[in-house]
Amino acid sequence: MLNRLIGADLEAFARDVWARRAQLTRGADDFSDLFSADAVDELVSRRGLRTPFLRVAKDGSTLPGSSFTSPAGVGATVSDQLDDTAVWRAFGSGATLVLQALQRTWQPLGDFVSGLGTELGHPVQANAYITPPQSRGFDAHYDVHDVFVLQIQGTKRWLIHEPVHPDPLRDEPWTDRRSAVAEAAEGDPRIDSVLGPGDTLYLPRGWLHSARAQGAVSIHLTLGIHNWTRHALAEQLAESALAALRDDPRMRGTLPLGVDGPADELDAVRELLLAAVATADSAPLFHRARRRQGRPAPLGPLAQHEAVAGLGPASPVRLRDGLEARLEGLRLSTRVGWLDFSRSDLRSLTRLLDGDVCTAGDLGTGLVERLLRAGVLVPAGS
């Protein structure tokens, strides 16, 4: 997946570019299989999308959802579905349309994003920006996640400046440094270039950017890489240590009567905390957090019912994609929950986690039925 975005040496990208600097790639690939103008029209007019799957921005500001939504009509109690006439009027007057979380609503992007997230080891989200000619959507700003920009249709001029706050954390938005961002955006850009169809742009978090469509409608995808950071790992390590300290009677004890402040106790608490951190295992927390930040591949309830109802020794099955499944002892943890097994099941589970397609007879029909009902296995070929 990544090679489609950079069209070059993956090792060189990982060593010299990733999380370090912006990179423009000309003619990386043809992305028309992922998204198109027809996809925009279908999503806006036929899919019954609701906010916040669409944002509308004009002259640097986001318009209220009530300005482009309306009730769904007879037989529905939904009051905020997209109003395609209102969306058209906003777009016709120069507003940019931002289709958000397309990995949830457009299958080609859902499949691509799932594979890219697995390859990168970081969660990925897909948005599309549809900008009228000679219009801009947002002022210069930075994101708190890395970004791949994929130009789909038309052209767009991008101005890229180096960070005013390198590697911002998720709770450090650009609005906290609005004046510094505005001042930096007045300087000479690091990149000033027009992207055409097939071009890509990689921006590490914190890099300032703004863009303006040229002489035609511009459509580009933004793949947001929600980076795992060392700070996040430190938070999980501290959380694991604090959880362990709950079992220490000394830590649960009340401070002495009349204590003037924490100084008298601080050294003792620090010593206990450091010892807990030294022995803490944050891996379970890390993997749980990873599972929470993504979704498994779609599961059709009727197809799954047919698979259970027609299950036999020759039925081929496989692990459902995108589960982030891990076998921890006798427990299988996935994005759809956890299940405990006996040691006699471990060989079959290992085969499934390795990506093998197996028959129910090979694995044990009872085990397969249990995993199908749990949404962990799906029929092979689905």
PEFEN-V737325 format. One record per backbone hydrogen bond with DSSP energy under -1.0 kcal/mol. NH is the residue of the N-H (numbers start at 1). CO is the residue of the C=O. E is the energy in kcal/mol with one decimal. If there is no record, write none. Layout:
# PEFEN-V737325
NH_CO_E / NH_CO_E
This chain:
# PEFEN-V737325
4_1_-1.0 / 5_2_-1.1 / 6_2_-1.6 / 7_3_-2.0 / 13_9_-2.1 / 14_10_-2.6 / 15_11_-2.1 / 16_12_-3.0 / 17_13_-2.1 / 18_13_-2.7 / 20_17_-3.0 / 21_17_-1.8 / 23_202_-2.0 / 25_200_-2.8 / 28_198_-1.6 / 29_198_-1.2 / 34_31_-1.8 / 35_31_-1.4 / 40_36_-1.6 / 41_37_-2.2 / 42_38_-2.3 / 43_39_-2.5 / 44_40_-2.4 / 45_41_-2.4 / 46_42_-2.5 / 51_80_-1.3 / 53_50_-2.3 / 55_98_-2.4 / 57_96_-2.6 / 58_61_-2.9 / 61_58_-1.8 / 63_56_-3.3 / 67_64_-1.9 / 68_65_-1.7 / 70_81_-2.3 / 72_78_-2.7 / 76_73_-1.7 / 81_70_-1.3 / 82_49_-2.8 / 83_68_-2.3 / 87_83_-2.6 / 88_84_-2.4 / 89_85_-2.4 / 90_86_-2.2 / 91_87_-2.7 / 92_88_-3.2 / 93_89_-1.1 / 94_91_-1.8 / 95_90_-2.3 / 96_57_-3.5 / 97_130_-2.6 / 98_55_-3.1 / 99_128_-2.1 / 100_53_-2.5 / 102_126_-3.2 / 104_101_-2.2 / 106_102_-2.5 / 110_106_-2.2 / 111_107_-2.7 / 112_108_-1.8 / 113_109_-3.1 / 114_110_-1.9 / 115_111_-1.9 / 116_112_-2.6 / 117_113_-2.8 / 118_114_-1.8 / 119_115_-2.1 / 120_116_-2.7 / 121_117_-2.1 / 125_224_-2.1 / 127_222_-2.5 / 128_99_-2.4 / 129_220_-2.9 / 130_97_-2.9 / 131_218_-2.7 / 134_214_-2.1 / 135_132_-1.5 / 141_209_-1.5 / 146_225_-1.6 / 147_203_-2.5 / 148_223_-1.8 / 149_201_-3.2 / 150_221_-2.7 / 151_199_-2.3 / 152_219_-2.8 / 153_219_-1.9 / 156_195_-1.7 / 157_212_-2.9 / 158_193_-3.3 / 159_210_-2.4 / 160_191_-2.9 / 161_208_-2.0 / 172_169_-1.8 / 176_173_-1.7 / 177_174_-2.0 / 181_177_-2.6 / 182_178_-2.5 / 183_179_-2.3 / 184_180_-2.5 / 185_181_-2.2 / 186_183_-1.1 / 187_184_-1.5 / 190_160_-2.9 / 191_160_-1.7 / 193_158_-1.9 / 195_156_-3.1 / 198_151_-2.4 / 199_196_-2.4 / 200_25_-2.5 / 201_149_-1.9 / 202_23_-3.0 / 203_147_-2.9 / 206_143_-1.8 / 207_204_-1.8 / 208_161_-1.7 / 209_141_-2.3 / 210_159_-1.3 / 212_157_-1.9 / 213_135_-2.7 / 214_155_-1.7 / 218_131_-2.7 / 219_153_-2.5 / 220_129_-2.0 / 221_150_-2.8 / 222_127_-3.0 / 223_148_-3.0 / 224_125_-2.7 / 225_146_-2.9 / 226_123_-2.6 / 227_225_-1.6 / 233_229_-1.8 / 234_230_-2.4 / 235_231_-2.3 / 236_232_-2.0 / 237_233_-2.4 / 238_234_-2.6 / 239_235_-2.3 / 240_236_-2.3 / 241_237_-2.3 / 242_238_-2.7 / 243_239_-2.1 / 244_240_-1.9 / 245_241_-1.9 / 247_244_-1.5 / 248_245_-1.5 / 252_248_-1.5 / 259_256_-1.6 / 265_262_-1.2 / 266_262_-1.9 / 269_265_-2.3 / 270_266_-2.9 / 271_267_-2.0 / 272_268_-1.9 / 273_269_-2.7 / 274_270_-2.8 / 275_271_-1.8 / 276_272_-2.0 / 277_273_-2.6 / 278_274_-2.1 / 286_282_-2.5 / 287_283_-2.6 / 288_284_-2.1 / 289_285_-2.5 / 290_286_-2.3 / 291_287_-2.1 / 292_288_-1.9 / 293_289_-1.3 / 294_291_-1.1 / 297_321_-2.8 / 304_300_-2.4 / 305_301_-2.1 / 306_302_-2.3 / 307_303_-1.9 / 308_304_-2.0 / 309_305_-3.0 / 310_306_-2.4 / 311_308_-1.2 / 315_312_-2.0 / 317_358_-3.3 / 318_378_-2.2 / 320_376_-2.8 / 326_333_-2.3 / 328_331_-3.2 / 331_328_-1.6 / 332_339_-3.2 / 333_326_-2.8 / 334_337_-2.1 / 335_323_-1.5 / 337_334_-1.4 / 339_332_-2.0 / 341_330_-2.6 / 345_342_-1.7 / 346_343_-1.3 / 349_345_-2.4 / 350_346_-2.6 / 351_347_-1.8 / 352_348_-1.9 / 353_349_-2.5 / 354_350_-1.5 / 355_352_-1.6 / 356_351_-2.0 / 358_317_-2.2 / 360_315_-1.9 / 361_313_-2.8 / 363_359_-1.7 / 364_360_-2.7 / 368_364_-2.4 / 369_365_-2.6 / 370_366_-2.0 / 371_367_-2.1 / 372_368_-2.6 / 373_369_-2.6 / 374_370_-1.5 / 375_372_-1.3 / 376_371_-2.5 / 377_371_-1.4 / 378_318_-2.4 / 380_316_-1.9 / 382_379_-1.9
